[in-house]
């Protein structure tokens, strides 16, 4: 019994990019707060339609180094980056979101941009 | 990383400067100067000298509604970049006519873009840069944000058409308003620039303005 649809052939798959970001804040943040903040920022700046097109997806946030990964469509990388740039506060604490870099795979992203933050 | 040198043209706070210095290759410190009447030039020169020792590159942001004061300050040879805060149409026009170094956000506090084809042409002729600053956007509510972005998009169209010098800056007045170079570029892209144009707006055009300062 197969409950999932079959994985699409490569040409039909969504073309995705992964963005590594660092959070500089007044205090440290929990993963859940960051996830909510990114979604809200995206919905506010890009709108519902824009967020749908950007196919934004929160991957992971490392609470120790305050860095994380978010996935989006490759044509909307700049829009998502702008949405993160426009973020000024999370739950009343001031914050700066700094994008570290963009890559096509999580593996390369960790190698290139997240090594210095002790990611495995 | 790329070999491009990123330059932040307008940082107005000491703590913000420290952070920006980490992220950018060069940072210009801006002193805000609200003018009602002629300032005490001896004191101002002294202050600028101190700032120059601490920050190397210093700019003076004039906030005034008297055109004659802009001329006065510009002719004083203060060894600092002269910026003018845009807003009033009279000031925008005069700043472009007299040829200051940069006009920061001509749409500031306005209900229109503050720039038309005549002024854009004038800016290109007199080599006055137009600065797009991010900080007013960060402070605004969604309604104001949408409007400011709209005006910035319109200004960008004019600036591109008439080849006016331009730069992107955070205009940070506190630590929390500083943004990384690539994030500033994404702001440029959001108002309609191509990626190379956005990158040039934080490296090539600021460099040209700094060269003007070195010659002084």
Interface residues (C-beta under 8 A of the other chain):
Chain A: X44 X78 X79 X81 X82 X84 X85 X86 X88 X94 X95 X96 X97 X98 X99
Chain B: X23 X134 X137 X138 X142 X145 X176 X178 X179 X180 X182 X183 X184 X186 X187 X189 X190 X195
